[in-house]
Amino acid sequence: MSSFETQVDRNLMGKRLEKEGKVQEAKALYEANVSEDFVGSFPYRRLAVIYRKEKSVRDEIRVLNKAVEVFNSLIK
C-alpha cells in the first residue's frame, strides 16, 4: 500500500471515529497525516473544526498554517 493510500485510510478511519464520538483517536490519525504533509484538505479542515470546538486556538492556527505551507509548496 502506498503512503498516500495509508493516509487516505487514516482520513476515512478518522471520520468513522468522529462519528462514534472518539474524537481524540480521530485527531491522532489526522495529526499523523498533517505531519506527513498530506496533499488534500480533509485532515486540515477536520482538525481546524475540532480544535475550534475545543477552543484550542493555537492548535487551530498551527494546523491551518501547515495547510498553507503544504499547498504553497505545490505551486512553486
Secondary structure, 3 states (H helix, E strand, C coil): CCHHHHHHHHHHHHHHHHHCCCHHHHHHHHHHHHHCCCCCCHHHHHHHHHHHHCCCHHHHHHHHHHHHHHHHHHCC
